[in-house]
């Protein structure tokens, strides 16, 4: 599998009450994103959590992509085409995340 170029996960979130903003940190390290989130409250927290989950989501997409490629597909099954389209969507999202649009 390709080696990542981003800060490896897991990442974590924390709210800074001094400037009322969320931050995303390496698990035990410095901020990855410092004071990016202007909305406070639920929206800011949701944005921070989504960004913090990005490395895990990317890895899950990679694992699914490789698993789907080795599973035999019954093309007579109407869900096979839908699965294939979703797999392509996942590949496109992975390419965007890794700068290969």
ChimeraX commands (.cxc) that place a marker at each C-alpha (Angstrom):
marker #1 position 0.00,0.00,0.00 radius 0.5
marker #1 position 1.13,3.55,-0.69 radius 0.5
marker #1 position 2.84,5.44,2.11 radius 0.5
marker #1 position 0.87,8.48,3.25 radius 0.5
marker #1 position 2.22,12.00,2.85 radius 0.5
marker #1 position 0.01,13.52,5.53 radius 0.5
marker #1 position 0.50,13.52,9.29 radius 0.5
marker #1 position -0.37,9.97,10.33 radius 0.5
marker #1 position -3.46,9.44,12.45 radius 0.5
marker #1 position -5.07,9.10,14.77 radius 0.5
marker #1 position -5.87,12.75,15.28 radius 0.5
marker #1 position -7.81,14.31,18.13 radius 0.5
marker #1 position -9.82,17.49,18.69 radius 0.5
marker #1 position -9.76,20.03,21.49 radius 0.5
marker #1 position -11.68,23.22,22.15 radius 0.5
marker #1 position -9.69,26.31,23.15 radius 0.5
marker #1 position -11.93,28.42,25.34 radius 0.5
marker #1 position -9.47,31.35,25.19 radius 0.5
marker #1 position -10.22,32.11,21.52 radius 0.5
marker #1 position -13.41,30.03,21.34 radius 0.5
marker #1 position -12.15,27.79,18.50 radius 0.5
marker #1 position -11.55,24.12,17.80 radius 0.5
marker #1 position -8.16,22.65,16.94 radius 0.5
marker #1 position -7.08,19.32,15.47 radius 0.5
marker #1 position -3.96,17.70,16.96 radius 0.5
marker #1 position -1.78,14.68,16.38 radius 0.5
marker #1 position -2.72,12.04,18.95 radius 0.5
marker #1 position 0.08,13.07,21.33 radius 0.5
marker #1 position 1.54,16.01,19.48 radius 0.5
marker #1 position 1.21,19.58,18.30 radius 0.5
marker #1 position -1.76,21.05,16.43 radius 0.5
marker #1 position -2.23,19.99,12.82 radius 0.5
marker #1 position -4.88,22.68,12.32 radius 0.5
marker #1 position -4.65,25.60,14.68 radius 0.5
marker #1 position -7.66,27.90,15.17 radius 0.5
marker #1 position -9.29,27.15,11.85 radius 0.5
marker #1 position -12.86,26.80,12.98 radius 0.5
marker #1 position -14.72,30.06,13.37 radius 0.5
marker #1 position -18.10,28.53,14.17 radius 0.5
marker #1 position -18.23,27.54,17.78 radius 0.5
marker #1 position -20.66,25.13,19.32 radius 0.5
marker #1 position -22.04,22.13,17.48 radius 0.5
marker #1 position -20.95,23.16,13.96 radius 0.5
marker #1 position -17.34,23.87,14.95 radius 0.5
marker #1 position -17.14,20.63,16.92 radius 0.5
marker #1 position -18.65,18.63,14.05 radius 0.5
marker #1 position -16.16,20.17,11.58 radius 0.5
marker #1 position -13.23,19.42,13.88 radius 0.5
marker #1 position -14.34,15.81,14.46 radius 0.5
marker #1 position -14.80,15.19,10.74 radius 0.5
marker #1 position -11.33,16.52,9.95 radius 0.5
marker #1 position -9.81,14.56,12.84 radius 0.5
marker #1 position -11.40,11.37,11.45 radius 0.5
marker #1 position -9.89,11.95,7.97 radius 0.5
marker #1 position -6.87,9.62,8.33 radius 0.5
marker #1 position -9.09,6.79,9.60 radius 0.5
marker #1 position -11.65,7.37,6.84 radius 0.5
marker #1 position -8.94,7.39,4.17 radius 0.5
marker #1 position -7.45,4.14,5.47 radius 0.5
marker #1 position -10.90,2.50,5.62 radius 0.5
marker #1 position -11.55,3.55,1.99 radius 0.5
marker #1 position -8.19,2.09,0.94 radius 0.5
marker #1 position -8.87,-1.22,2.66 radius 0.5
marker #1 position -12.36,-1.44,1.15 radius 0.5
marker #1 position -11.02,-0.59,-2.31 radius 0.5
marker #1 position -8.45,-3.38,-2.17 radius 0.5
marker #1 position -10.95,-5.87,-0.69 radius 0.5
marker #1 position -13.53,-5.15,-3.39 radius 0.5
marker #1 position -10.97,-5.84,-6.11 radius 0.5
marker #1 position -10.43,-9.43,-4.96 radius 0.5
marker #1 position -14.08,-10.37,-4.28 radius 0.5
marker #1 position -15.77,-12.18,-7.18 radius 0.5
marker #1 position -18.73,-10.14,-8.43 radius 0.5
marker #1 position -21.98,-11.66,-9.67 radius 0.5
marker #1 position -22.88,-9.13,-12.36 radius 0.5
marker #1 position -26.40,-10.65,-12.54 radius 0.5
marker #1 position -27.01,-9.23,-9.08 radius 0.5
marker #1 position -28.58,-5.75,-9.44 radius 0.5
marker #1 position -26.61,-4.53,-6.41 radius 0.5
marker #1 position -23.28,-5.31,-8.14 radius 0.5
marker #1 position -23.47,-2.24,-10.38 radius 0.5
marker #1 position -24.36,-0.04,-7.39 radius 0.5
marker #1 position -21.40,-1.46,-5.43 radius 0.5
marker #1 position -19.11,-0.83,-8.38 radius 0.5
marker #1 position -20.28,2.80,-8.63 radius 0.5
marker #1 position -19.76,3.34,-4.88 radius 0.5
marker #1 position -16.27,1.83,-5.13 radius 0.5
marker #1 position -15.44,4.30,-7.91 radius 0.5
marker #1 position -16.75,7.16,-5.73 radius 0.5
marker #1 position -14.45,5.96,-2.93 radius 0.5
marker #1 position -11.49,5.84,-5.33 radius 0.5
marker #1 position -12.21,9.40,-6.50 radius 0.5
marker #1 position -12.38,10.60,-2.88 radius 0.5
marker #1 position -9.07,8.86,-2.08 radius 0.5
marker #1 position -7.43,10.48,-5.10 radius 0.5
marker #1 position -8.68,13.92,-3.99 radius 0.5
marker #1 position -7.38,13.33,-0.46 radius 0.5
marker #1 position -3.98,12.31,-1.80 radius 0.5
marker #1 position -3.72,15.14,-4.33 radius 0.5
marker #1 position -4.23,12.97,-7.44 radius 0.5
marker #1 position -7.45,14.51,-8.78 radius 0.5
marker link #1:1,2 radius 0.2
marker link #1:2,3 radius 0.2
marker link #1:3,4 radius 0.2
marker link #1:4,5 radius 0.2
marker link #1:5,6 radius 0.2
marker link #1:6,7 radius 0.2
marker link #1:7,8 radius 0.2
marker link #1:8,9 radius 0.2
marker link #1:9,10 radius 0.2
marker link #1:10,11 radius 0.2
marker link #1:11,12 radius 0.2
marker link #1:12,13 radius 0.2
marker link #1:13,14 radius 0.2
marker link #1:14,15 radius 0.2
marker link #1:15,16 radius 0.2
marker link #1:16,17 radius 0.2
marker link #1:17,18 radius 0.2
marker link #1:18,19 radius 0.2
marker link #1:19,20 radius 0.2
marker link #1:20,21 radius 0.2
marker link #1:21,22 radius 0.2
marker link #1:22,23 radius 0.2
marker link #1:23,24 radius 0.2
marker link #1:24,25 radius 0.2
marker link #1:25,26 radius 0.2
marker link #1:26,27 radius 0.2
marker link #1:27,28 radius 0.2
marker link #1:28,29 radius 0.2
marker link #1:29,30 radius 0.2
marker link #1:30,31 radius 0.2
marker link #1:31,32 radius 0.2
marker link #1:32,33 radius 0.2
marker link #1:33,34 radius 0.2
marker link #1:34,35 radius 0.2
marker link #1:35,36 radius 0.2
marker link #1:36,37 radius 0.2
marker link #1:37,38 radius 0.2
marker link #1:38,39 radius 0.2
marker link #1:39,40 radius 0.2
marker link #1:40,41 radius 0.2
marker link #1:41,42 radius 0.2
marker link #1:42,43 radius 0.2
marker link #1:43,44 radius 0.2
marker link #1:44,45 radius 0.2
marker link #1:45,46 radius 0.2
marker link #1:46,47 radius 0.2
marker link #1:47,48 radius 0.2
marker link #1:48,49 radius 0.2
marker link #1:49,50 radius 0.2
marker link #1:50,51 radius 0.2
marker link #1:51,52 radius 0.2
marker link #1:52,53 radius 0.2
marker link #1:53,54 radius 0.2
marker link #1:54,55 radius 0.2
marker link #1:55,56 radius 0.2
marker link #1:56,57 radius 0.2
marker link #1:57,58 radius 0.2
marker link #1:58,59 radius 0.2
marker link #1:59,60 radius 0.2
marker link #1:60,61 radius 0.2
marker link #1:61,62 radius 0.2
marker link #1:62,63 radius 0.2
marker link #1:63,64 radius 0.2
marker link #1:64,65 radius 0.2
marker link #1:65,66 radius 0.2
marker link #1:66,67 radius 0.2
marker link #1:67,68 radius 0.2
marker link #1:68,69 radius 0.2
marker link #1:69,70 radius 0.2
marker link #1:70,71 radius 0.2
marker link #1:71,72 radius 0.2
marker link #1:72,73 radius 0.2
marker link #1:73,74 radius 0.2
marker link #1:74,75 radius 0.2
marker link #1:75,76 radius 0.2
marker link #1:76,77 radius 0.2
marker link #1:77,78 radius 0.2
marker link #1:78,79 radius 0.2
marker link #1:79,80 radius 0.2
marker link #1:80,81 radius 0.2
marker link #1:81,82 radius 0.2
marker link #1:82,83 radius 0.2
marker link #1:83,84 radius 0.2
marker link #1:84,85 radius 0.2
marker link #1:85,86 radius 0.2
marker link #1:86,87 radius 0.2
marker link #1:87,88 radius 0.2
marker link #1:88,89 radius 0.2
marker link #1:89,90 radius 0.2
marker link #1:90,91 radius 0.2
marker link #1:91,92 radius 0.2
marker link #1:92,93 radius 0.2
marker link #1:93,94 radius 0.2
marker link #1:94,95 radius 0.2
marker link #1:95,96 radius 0.2
marker link #1:96,97 radius 0.2
marker link #1:97,98 radius 0.2
marker link #1:98,99 radius 0.2
marker link #1:99,100 radius 0.2
marker link #1:100,101 radius 0.2
view
